[in-house]
Amino acid sequence: MAELNLNVDIAPYNARQLRLANPVIVASGTFGYGDEYPHLFDRNRLGAIVCKATTLKPREGNPQPRIAETPNGMLNSIGLQNMGVEAVIREKAPQWYTWGVPVIVNIAAESIEDYAELARRLDKVPGVSGIEVNISCPNVKCGCIEFGSSPESAARVTDAVRNATTLPLIIKLTPNTSSITELARAVADAGADAISLINTLRGMRIDIKKRRPILGNHTGGLSGPAIKPVAVSMVYQVSGAVNVPVIGGGGIMNAEDALEFIMAGATAVQIGTANLVNPRAPLEVLEGLEAYARAEGLKNIREIVGIARS
Ligand SMILES: Cc1cc2nc3c(=O)[nH]c(=O)nc-3n(C[C@H](O)[C@H](O)[C@H](O)COP(=O)(O)O)c2cc1C
């Protein structure tokens, strides 16, 4: 049988590089710190793990309820509950250093200075292989408008983080914007090594008996299969607009879904909500991709990246 190569490089222009054994990444907020499910499957089979959002100080998160089901998806408003960067560096990174799978730290902040400070603290930490910047956060100093909603503010965050670290830098775009391609170009020009998309779409549900919003925080982020066509279309648009690798996700439940993203132009894929339904989903996606590649006689998964564009 021909040798099959599933390796992908998601930061080819960064000297520190981020080579993954395969394109299957678990998405931030849906796989904890990677240490919670050791019995379910061998985490070293994953391409990479993105840990939950990390902020400078620990955060308790939003009031309950934080989750609501929707047709073909879910709403969440966790509110970035996490242990804070110092605890991550002290308690989690030393474990990650011993694993065979790269761990990327997802960072979130309320000011550009805090994003840069997070990157500075993580820069030389053994066990941290890259940074993914969640720019779907409100800028507290500027009227609480999301950093990711305009190309200018997204570029300012990217530039500040870029100057604070040489680690591979992934900027995670929000779909809650008027032009996803302008946003992507702005962050690529400002020094992003890769772009991941999409984060959740803003949404809301009302409890009609109580006549009140269901979520404690009123609104939340919509994820799961309901958002997949939006995500595939944005990956298709962005991968045609930038030269850096695109990491695609949004509603991937199985290998067929992942293939749609890869054919739309994603070099790698992120599995999020599926982990909450079926914790073995990432492994099943990987095995499905392998089976597809062998059945199609591919030598390298890169042969089909963006093939739907040509
Ligand atoms: C419960 C939950 C928590 C999440 N937490 C984060 C987070 O901390 N940081 C982040 O960038 N994205 C977070 N996300 C977004 C996911 O990483 C992913 O981008 C999004 O859900 C779309 O993919 P999916 O439909 O496969 O879930 C979260 C999603 C869910 C469902």
The ligand as a Gaussian input file, in Angstrom:
#p B3LYP/6-31G(d) Opt

LIG

0 1
 C      -18.815000      25.053000      25.360000
 C      -17.935000      25.818000      24.398000
 C      -16.872000      26.577000      24.898000
 C      -16.050000      27.300000      24.005000
 N      -15.001000      28.032000      24.512000
 C      -14.177000      28.692000      23.658000
 C      -13.045000      29.402000      24.161000
 O      -12.784000      29.405000      25.366000
 N      -12.252000      30.075000      23.255000
 C      -12.523000      30.049000      21.902000
 O      -11.778000      30.660000      21.119000
 N      -13.573000      29.357000      21.407000
 C      -14.399000      28.683000      22.245000
 N      -15.457000      27.977000      21.750000
 C      -15.683000      27.949000      20.296000
 C      -15.155000      26.643000      19.700000
 O      -13.762000      26.494000      19.919000
 C      -15.459000      26.582000      18.175000
 O      -14.696000      27.583000      17.522000
 C      -16.922000      26.806000      17.863000
 O      -17.739000      26.164000      18.814000
 C      -17.329000      26.323000      16.458000
 O      -17.023000      24.980000      16.237000
 P      -18.036000      23.757000      16.556000
 O      -19.328000      24.053000      15.861000
 O      -17.321000      22.556000      16.048000
 O      -18.220000      23.733000      18.037000
 C      -16.306000      27.254000      22.612000
 C      -17.372000      26.483000      22.134000
 C      -18.182000      25.766000      22.997000
 C      -19.312000      24.939000      22.431000

